[in-house]
Amino acid sequence: MALKKKLIFLWTLALYLVASRLPKAFGKVLPRVPTINDPEFKNGFLNSHNEARRKVQPPASNMNQLSWDKSLAKLAKSWTRECKFSHNPCTSKRHGCTKDYDYIGENIYLGKIDARPEDVVFSWYNETKDYNFDDNTCTKTCGHYTQVVWAKTLKIGCAISNCPHLTGYSAGLFVCNYVPAGNFQGSKPYIKGEPCSMCGEKECVNSLCSHTMGRASQQKTCHLLVLGFILQRLI
């Protein structure tokens, strides 16, 4: 009889310990995980990246303005679903992830599931305190920062998935992919100088080199096409 009571006690204790360690998600509704098409999510990451690139010190002369790429966002989503806190192996292989892009850059962040895109990008950008631009040296971890401000990068796509087993409770795994990829060994992330002074034919938009035609450029192109059409009819 005493043995039976002892076993019941041990089973009760075991069940209590298991229940106490279950993710809190079972006790409350988790924040919604945004999709890669969520405007607030997309703009949060895109605007935060461009703002970070705009404020680099020393200033950059050739910093491109980033745009959102849906295929990169889909790639990021497919990898976050794996819930592995490591880099996607295909990004380091030429055309390893998609035939459309060569090497692909990648940043990863693990934190609260309701973390804002701005907070994620800031955590990466904050590595600037450990990076010396003039010497191109790093005292701790700087690879996330240098990818965020890699001047030649043109496109990004980001995603999040709920990966509770990575921390023992509900957690968000964030991934951003970049094209062209950055962090080439021995190279600095950008060229120091007056903002936009090395944009070339690109338009300067808020201290960044825009690779999309602005309204003035579109009007100029339209006028040239009309003029060309008229001259063709006259000849």
C-alpha positions as CSV (number, residue, x, y, z in Angstrom):
1,M,0.0,0.0,0.0
2,A,2.8,2.4,0.9
3,L,4.6,1.6,-2.4
4,K,1.4,2.3,-4.3
5,K,1.1,5.7,-2.6
6,K,4.7,6.4,-3.3
7,L,4.3,5.7,-7.0
8,I,1.2,7.9,-7.2
9,F,3.1,10.7,-5.6
10,L,6.0,10.3,-8.0
11,W,3.7,10.3,-11.0
12,T,1.9,13.4,-9.8
13,L,5.2,15.1,-9.3
14,A,6.4,14.1,-12.7
15,L,3.2,15.4,-14.4
16,Y,3.5,18.7,-12.5
17,L,7.1,19.2,-13.6
18,V,6.2,18.5,-17.2
19,A,3.2,20.8,-17.2
20,S,5.2,23.6,-15.6
21,R,7.8,23.4,-18.3
22,L,5.3,23.5,-21.2
23,P,5.5,26.6,-23.4
24,K,3.5,29.5,-22.1
25,A,1.9,29.6,-25.5
26,F,-0.6,27.0,-24.2
27,G,-1.8,29.4,-21.6
28,K,-2.3,32.5,-23.7
29,V,-2.8,33.6,-27.3
30,L,0.5,34.3,-29.0
31,P,1.1,37.5,-31.0
32,R,0.4,37.0,-34.7
33,V,3.4,36.1,-36.8
34,P,3.3,38.5,-39.8
35,T,3.6,37.1,-43.3
36,I,6.1,38.2,-45.8
37,N,3.3,40.2,-47.5
38,D,2.4,42.2,-44.4
39,P,3.0,45.9,-45.3
40,E,4.0,46.9,-41.8
41,F,6.5,44.0,-41.6
42,K,7.9,44.7,-45.0
43,N,8.2,48.5,-44.5
44,G,9.6,48.0,-41.0
45,F,12.5,46.0,-42.3
46,L,13.0,48.0,-45.5
47,N,12.8,51.5,-43.9
48,S,15.0,50.5,-41.0
49,H,17.7,49.1,-43.3
50,N,17.7,52.2,-45.4
51,E,17.8,54.5,-42.4
52,A,20.7,52.5,-41.0
53,R,22.6,52.8,-44.3
54,R,21.8,56.5,-44.5
55,K,23.4,57.3,-41.1
56,V,26.7,55.4,-41.3
57,Q,29.8,57.1,-40.0
58,P,32.0,58.0,-41.7
59,P,29.4,58.9,-44.4
60,A,29.2,56.7,-47.6
61,S,29.6,58.0,-51.1
62,N,28.1,55.0,-52.9
63,M,25.4,53.6,-50.6
64,N,22.6,52.1,-52.6
65,Q,18.9,52.4,-51.5
66,L,17.4,49.0,-50.9
67,S,14.2,47.6,-52.3
68,W,12.0,44.7,-51.2
69,D,12.4,41.4,-53.1
70,K,9.6,38.9,-52.7
71,S,11.7,35.9,-53.9
72,L,14.3,36.7,-51.2
73,A,11.5,37.0,-48.6
74,K,10.2,33.5,-49.7
75,L,13.7,32.1,-49.3
76,A,13.9,33.6,-45.8
77,K,10.5,32.2,-44.9
78,S,11.4,28.7,-46.1
79,W,14.5,28.7,-43.9
80,T,12.9,30.1,-40.8
81,R,10.4,27.3,-41.0
82,E,13.3,24.9,-40.4
83,C,13.8,26.6,-37.0
84,K,17.6,26.2,-37.1
85,F,19.6,29.0,-35.6
86,S,22.3,28.8,-38.3
87,H,22.8,30.0,-41.8
88,N,21.1,28.5,-44.8
89,P,23.8,26.4,-46.5
90,C,22.6,27.3,-50.0
91,T,23.5,31.0,-49.6
92,S,27.2,30.3,-49.7
93,K,26.9,28.4,-53.1
94,R,26.8,30.1,-56.5
95,H,23.1,30.0,-57.5
96,G,22.6,27.5,-54.7
97,C,19.3,28.9,-53.5
98,T,17.9,30.2,-56.8
99,K,19.1,30.4,-60.4
100,D,18.3,34.1,-60.4
101,Y,20.9,35.1,-57.9
102,D,24.5,34.3,-57.3
103,Y,25.7,34.3,-53.7
104,I,23.1,35.5,-51.2
105,G,23.8,37.4,-48.0
106,E,22.0,36.5,-44.8
107,N,21.4,37.9,-41.3
108,I,19.7,35.9,-38.5
109,Y,18.1,37.1,-35.2
110,L,16.5,35.0,-32.4
111,G,14.4,36.9,-29.9
112,K,10.9,37.7,-28.8
113,I,8.2,36.7,-31.2
114,D,6.7,40.2,-31.1
115,A,10.0,41.9,-31.7
116,R,9.6,44.8,-34.1
117,P,11.6,44.8,-37.4
118,E,13.2,48.1,-36.2
119,D,14.5,46.4,-33.1
120,V,16.0,43.5,-35.1
121,V,17.8,45.8,-37.5
122,F,19.0,48.0,-34.6
123,S,20.5,45.0,-32.9
124,W,22.5,44.2,-36.1
125,Y,23.4,47.8,-36.7
126,N,24.6,48.2,-33.1
127,E,27.6,46.1,-33.9
128,T,29.1,49.3,-35.4
129,K,30.5,50.0,-31.9
130,D,32.9,47.1,-32.4
131,Y,33.9,48.0,-36.0
132,N,36.7,50.3,-37.1
133,F,36.1,51.5,-40.6
134,D,39.5,53.0,-41.2
135,D,41.3,49.8,-40.3
136,N,38.5,47.5,-41.4
137,T,38.8,45.6,-38.2
138,C,36.3,44.1,-35.7
139,T,36.8,43.5,-32.0
140,K,33.8,41.2,-31.5
141,T,31.0,40.4,-34.0
142,C,30.4,42.8,-36.8
143,G,29.2,40.7,-39.8
144,H,25.5,41.6,-39.3
145,Y,26.3,45.3,-39.3
146,T,28.6,45.2,-42.3
147,Q,25.9,43.3,-44.3
148,V,23.2,45.8,-43.3
149,V,25.4,48.7,-44.6
150,W,27.0,46.9,-47.6
151,A,26.8,49.6,-50.2
152,K,26.5,47.3,-53.3
153,T,23.5,45.4,-51.9
154,L,20.3,46.4,-53.8
155,K,17.6,44.0,-52.5
156,I,16.4,42.4,-49.3
157,G,13.7,40.0,-48.2
158,C,12.9,39.1,-44.6
159,A,10.7,36.6,-42.7
160,I,9.8,35.3,-39.2
161,S,8.7,31.9,-37.8
162,N,7.7,30.8,-34.4
163,C,10.4,28.5,-33.0
164,P,9.7,27.8,-29.3
165,H,12.0,24.9,-29.0
166,L,15.1,27.1,-29.7
167,T,14.7,28.8,-26.3
168,G,12.3,26.7,-24.3
169,Y,9.5,29.2,-24.8
170,S,7.8,31.0,-27.7
171,A,10.5,32.8,-29.8
172,G,10.8,34.4,-33.1
173,L,13.4,33.4,-35.6
174,F,14.0,36.3,-38.0
175,V,16.0,36.0,-41.3
176,C,16.9,38.6,-43.9
177,N,18.5,37.8,-47.2
178,Y,20.5,40.2,-49.3
179,V,21.4,40.6,-53.0
180,P,24.2,41.2,-54.0
181,A,25.7,39.6,-50.9
182,G,28.1,41.5,-48.8
183,N,31.0,40.7,-46.4
184,F,33.7,39.9,-48.9
185,Q,36.9,39.3,-47.0
186,G,39.3,42.2,-47.1
187,S,36.7,44.6,-48.5
188,K,35.1,47.6,-46.6
189,P,31.3,47.8,-46.7
190,Y,31.3,51.1,-48.5
191,I,33.5,53.9,-49.9
192,K,33.9,56.9,-47.5
193,G,32.9,60.3,-48.9
194,E,30.2,62.9,-49.5
195,P,26.8,61.1,-49.7
196,C,25.7,60.3,-53.2
197,S,29.0,61.6,-54.7
198,M,29.6,58.2,-56.3
199,C,26.1,57.4,-57.4
200,G,27.0,57.8,-61.1
201,E,23.9,57.7,-63.2
202,K,21.7,56.8,-60.3
203,E,19.5,59.4,-58.6
204,C,20.3,60.6,-55.1
205,V,17.3,60.1,-52.7
206,N,17.8,61.1,-49.1
207,S,21.6,60.4,-49.2
208,L,21.2,57.1,-50.9
209,C,21.7,56.0,-54.5
210,S,18.4,55.0,-56.0
211,H,18.5,52.4,-58.8
212,T,14.8,53.1,-59.7
213,M,13.9,56.1,-61.8
214,G,12.4,59.0,-60.0
215,R,9.6,61.1,-61.4
216,A,12.0,63.6,-63.1
217,S,14.0,60.8,-64.7
218,Q,10.8,59.2,-65.9
219,Q,9.5,62.4,-67.5
220,K,12.9,63.0,-69.1
221,T,12.8,59.5,-70.6
222,C,9.3,60.0,-71.8
223,H,10.2,63.3,-73.5
224,L,13.1,61.7,-75.3
225,L,10.9,58.8,-76.5
226,V,8.3,61.3,-77.9
227,L,11.1,63.4,-79.5
228,G,12.5,60.2,-81.1
229,F,9.1,59.2,-82.4
230,I,8.6,62.6,-84.0
231,L,12.0,62.7,-85.6
232,Q,11.4,59.2,-87.0
233,R,8.2,60.3,-88.6
234,L,9.9,63.4,-90.2
235,I,12.7,61.4,-91.8
